[in-house]
Amino acid sequence: MKKFNFTLAYDIEKEAKWLTDMSAKGFHFYKYRWGFYYFEENPSKSYIYQTDFQEASDEYFELYQEAGWEHIQTEIGQYHYFRADKNSIGDQRIYSEPASIKGMYKRMLVFYAVIFLCLVVSQIGILLTWNGNLLSTSVAIFAGAVILLYIYLFIKLLRQMRRYEKLI
């Protein structure tokens, strides 16, 4: 089964809950591609899903495997999807301490800030060669929409960081 679900980086806790709820219904996440989540059906199993965001090494994956987490997939090099059998791990989470969760959101913020800066720098040429034609206007509108989406993402990530800062 394939389902579309548009989520942004700040929603990883909501995404993990959604994947866990789908698993409780017998549909288990195994692949993600461009907003589409792929599920296999097996009503006899139930998993808890978690996402982590960081650069990883073989030791990183071994550590999680030893703790009972199965690595499912890595997206854009730093989003790692994990699952664990609900019967053997209970409600355990990858990150349970507010400082660790805040650190994950901070890593996301830095990652997306670098991409955002590259995007802004790449648009300087459009501004310098602006001639008001349909193509220039269309590209500027699209770039503006993407920039607004990034600003929204930054605000949400900062709010998540503040939320966990209060819990520390």
C-alpha positions in Angstrom: 0.0 0.0 0.0 1.2 3.5 -0.8 0.0 6.7 1.0 0.8 10.3 0.5 1.5 12.4 3.6 3.1 15.8 3.3 5.2 16.5 6.4 7.9 19.0 7.1 11.0 18.5 9.2 9.5 20.0 12.4 6.7 17.3 12.3 8.9 14.3 12.9 7.2 13.4 16.2 3.8 13.6 14.5 5.1 11.5 11.6 6.4 8.9 14.0 3.1 8.8 15.8 1.3 8.4 12.4 3.6 5.6 11.4 3.1 3.8 14.7 -0.7 4.2 14.5 -0.6 2.7 10.9 1.4 -0.2 12.3 -1.2 -0.8 15.0 -3.7 -1.2 12.2 -1.4 -3.8 10.6 0.3 -1.6 8.0 4.1 -1.4 8.4 6.2 1.3 6.9 9.1 0.2 4.9 10.0 2.9 2.3 9.6 6.7 1.8 9.9 8.5 -1.5 8.9 12.2 -2.2 6.0 12.3 0.2 4.8 8.8 -0.4 5.0 6.2 2.4 5.0 2.6 1.4 3.5 0.0 3.7 3.3 -3.8 3.9 0.4 -5.5 5.6 0.8 -7.9 8.5 -1.8 -7.7 11.2 0.1 -10.0 13.5 2.9 -7.4 14.1 3.0 -4.0 15.7 5.9 -1.6 15.6 6.9 1.7 17.2 8.5 4.1 14.7 11.1 6.8 15.4 13.1 9.2 13.3 16.5 10.6 14.0 18.4 13.4 12.2 22.2 13.3 12.2 25.1 12.1 10.2 25.6 8.5 10.9 28.3 5.8 10.9 28.2 2.0 11.1 28.7 2.2 14.8 25.6 4.5 15.1 23.4 1.9 13.4 25.0 -0.9 15.4 24.2 0.9 18.7 20.5 1.3 17.7 20.3 -2.3 16.6 21.7 -3.5 19.9 19.0 -1.4 21.6 16.3 -3.2 19.6 15.8 -0.7 16.8 15.7 -1.8 13.2 17.0 0.7 10.6 14.5 1.0 7.8 15.8 3.8 5.6 17.9 6.9 5.4 16.7 10.0 3.4 18.8 12.9 2.3 21.7 11.5 4.2 20.6 12.4 7.7 16.9 11.4 8.2 17.0 7.9 9.6 13.8 5.9 10.1 13.8 3.2 12.7 11.3 0.8 14.1 11.1 -1.6 17.0 8.7 -4.4 17.9 6.2 -2.9 20.3 5.9 -6.1 22.3 9.6 -6.2 23.1 10.4 -2.5 23.5 7.2 -1.0 24.9 6.9 2.7 24.6 10.7 3.4 24.6 11.8 6.2 22.4 15.1 6.9 20.7 15.3 10.3 22.4 13.7 10.6 25.8 15.6 13.5 27.2 14.5 17.1 26.2 18.2 18.2 25.7 18.7 15.4 23.1 15.5 16.2 21.3 16.4 19.9 21.2 19.8 19.0 19.8 18.1 17.0 17.0 16.0 20.1 16.1 19.1 22.3 16.2 20.9 20.0 13.8 17.9 20.2 11.4 17.9 24.0 11.7 21.6 24.2 10.7 21.1 21.7 7.9 18.2 23.6 6.4 19.8 27.0 7.0 22.8 26.0 4.8 20.4 24.8 2.0 18.4 28.1 2.4 21.6 30.2 2.1 22.5 28.3 -1.1 19.1 28.9 -2.5 19.2 32.7 -1.7 22.7 33.0 -3.2 21.5 31.1 -6.3 18.7 33.6 -6.8 21.0 36.7 -7.0 21.6 36.1 -10.7 17.9 36.2 -11.3 17.6 39.6 -9.5 20.6 41.0 -11.4 19.3 39.9 -14.8 15.6 40.8 -14.1 13.8 41.8 -17.3 10.2 41.4 -16.2 9.3 38.7 -18.7 7.1 35.8 -17.9 10.0 33.4 -17.2 11.7 35.7 -14.8 8.4 36.5 -13.0 7.5 32.8 -12.8 11.0 31.8 -11.4 10.8 34.7 -8.9 7.3 33.7 -7.7 8.4 30.1 -7.3 11.6 31.1 -5.5 9.6 33.4 -3.2 7.2 30.6 -2.3 10.1 28.3 -1.5 11.7 31.0 0.6 8.5 31.6 2.5 8.3 27.8 3.1 11.8 27.8 4.5 11.0 30.8 6.8 7.9 28.9 8.0 10.1 25.8 8.6 12.7 27.9 10.6 10.0 29.4 12.8 8.6 26.0 13.5 12.0 24.4 14.3 12.8 27.3 16.6 9.5 26.9 18.4 10.3 23.2 18.9 13.7 24.0 20.2 12.2 26.5 22.7 9.6 24.0 23.7 12.3 21.5 24.7 14.5 24.1 26.2 11.8 24.8 28.7 11.8 21.2 29.7 15.5 21.0 30.4 
